[in-house]
Amino acid sequence: MGAIYLQIVLRSPAGAVFGPVLGLMVFAFVTAWLILFATAWAATASA
């Protein structure tokens, strides 16, 4: 999902200039979302 988003964004002039920063931001967003999902799942799982 992140790779598809980056391919679309990097085609724009702003994406060409700020590509590495955008890549790190997308990576941080996806990582935080996965961690949040995993912790919520672990907290609500029945033992």
PyRosetta script that sets phi, psi and omega in degrees:
from pyrosetta import init, pose_from_sequence

init()
pose = pose_from_sequence("MGAIYLQIVLRSPAGAVFGPVLGLMVFAFVTAWLILFATAWAATASA")
pose.set_psi(1, -46.1)
pose.set_omega(1, 179.7)
pose.set_phi(2, -64.9)
pose.set_psi(2, -36.1)
pose.set_omega(2, -179.4)
pose.set_phi(3, -66.7)
pose.set_psi(3, -39.1)
pose.set_omega(3, 178.3)
pose.set_phi(4, -65.3)
pose.set_psi(4, -43.7)
pose.set_omega(4, 178.7)
pose.set_phi(5, -61.1)
pose.set_psi(5, -43.7)
pose.set_omega(5, -179.8)
pose.set_phi(6, -65.6)
pose.set_psi(6, -37.1)
pose.set_omega(6, 178.2)
pose.set_phi(7, -62.2)
pose.set_psi(7, -39.3)
pose.set_omega(7, 179.3)
pose.set_phi(8, -70.0)
pose.set_psi(8, -44.1)
pose.set_omega(8, -176.5)
pose.set_phi(9, -68.3)
pose.set_psi(9, -38.9)
pose.set_omega(9, -175.3)
pose.set_phi(10, -70.8)
pose.set_psi(10, -11.0)
pose.set_omega(10, 175.9)
pose.set_phi(11, -74.6)
pose.set_psi(11, -21.3)
pose.set_omega(11, -179.1)
pose.set_phi(12, -82.1)
pose.set_psi(12, 157.1)
pose.set_omega(12, 178.3)
pose.set_phi(13, -60.9)
pose.set_psi(13, -39.2)
pose.set_omega(13, 178.4)
pose.set_phi(14, -65.7)
pose.set_psi(14, -36.5)
pose.set_omega(14, 178.1)
pose.set_phi(15, -66.0)
pose.set_psi(15, -34.4)
pose.set_omega(15, 178.2)
pose.set_phi(16, -66.9)
pose.set_psi(16, -36.1)
pose.set_omega(16, -179.1)
pose.set_phi(17, -78.1)
pose.set_psi(17, -45.8)
pose.set_omega(17, -174.1)
pose.set_phi(18, -104.8)
pose.set_psi(18, 23.6)
pose.set_omega(18, -176.7)
pose.set_phi(19, -53.8)
pose.set_psi(19, -52.4)
pose.set_omega(19, -179.7)
pose.set_phi(20, -61.2)
pose.set_psi(20, -38.6)
pose.set_omega(20, 179.2)
pose.set_phi(21, -66.9)
pose.set_psi(21, -43.4)
pose.set_omega(21, 178.0)
pose.set_phi(22, -62.9)
pose.set_psi(22, -39.1)
pose.set_omega(22, 178.1)
pose.set_phi(23, -61.7)
pose.set_psi(23, -43.7)
pose.set_omega(23, 178.2)
pose.set_phi(24, -65.9)
pose.set_psi(24, -38.2)
pose.set_omega(24, 179.2)
pose.set_phi(25, -66.6)
pose.set_psi(25, -41.7)
pose.set_omega(25, 177.8)
pose.set_phi(26, -65.4)
pose.set_psi(26, -42.2)
pose.set_omega(26, 178.2)
pose.set_phi(27, -61.4)
pose.set_psi(27, -43.7)
pose.set_omega(27, 179.3)
pose.set_phi(28, -64.3)
pose.set_psi(28, -39.6)
pose.set_omega(28, 179.8)
pose.set_phi(29, -64.2)
pose.set_psi(29, -47.4)
pose.set_omega(29, -178.5)
pose.set_phi(30, -65.8)
pose.set_psi(30, -40.8)
pose.set_omega(30, 179.0)
pose.set_phi(31, -63.7)
pose.set_psi(31, -45.7)
pose.set_omega(31, 179.1)
pose.set_phi(32, -63.0)
pose.set_psi(32, -39.1)
pose.set_omega(32, 179.4)
pose.set_phi(33, -64.3)
pose.set_psi(33, -42.9)
pose.set_omega(33, 179.6)
pose.set_phi(34, -65.9)
pose.set_psi(34, -40.6)
pose.set_omega(34, 178.4)
pose.set_phi(35, -64.9)
pose.set_psi(35, -43.5)
pose.set_omega(35, 178.5)
pose.set_phi(36, -61.8)
pose.set_psi(36, -44.1)
pose.set_omega(36, 178.9)
pose.set_phi(37, -62.5)
pose.set_psi(37, -44.5)
pose.set_omega(37, -178.5)
pose.set_phi(38, -65.7)
pose.set_psi(38, -41.7)
pose.set_omega(38, -179.7)
pose.set_phi(39, -70.0)
pose.set_psi(39, -36.5)
pose.set_omega(39, 176.9)
pose.set_phi(40, -66.2)
pose.set_psi(40, -39.0)
pose.set_omega(40, 178.1)
pose.set_phi(41, -65.5)
pose.set_psi(41, -43.4)
pose.set_omega(41, 179.9)
pose.set_phi(42, -66.4)
pose.set_psi(42, -36.1)
pose.set_omega(42, -178.3)
pose.set_phi(43, -72.0)
pose.set_psi(43, -27.9)
pose.set_omega(43, -177.1)
pose.set_phi(44, -102.7)
pose.set_psi(44, -0.5)
pose.set_omega(44, -179.9)
pose.set_phi(45, -72.5)
pose.set_psi(45, 142.2)
pose.set_omega(45, 177.4)
pose.set_phi(46, -79.3)
pose.set_psi(46, 141.3)
pose.set_omega(46, -175.8)
pose.set_phi(47, -79.8)
pose.dump_pdb("model.pdb")
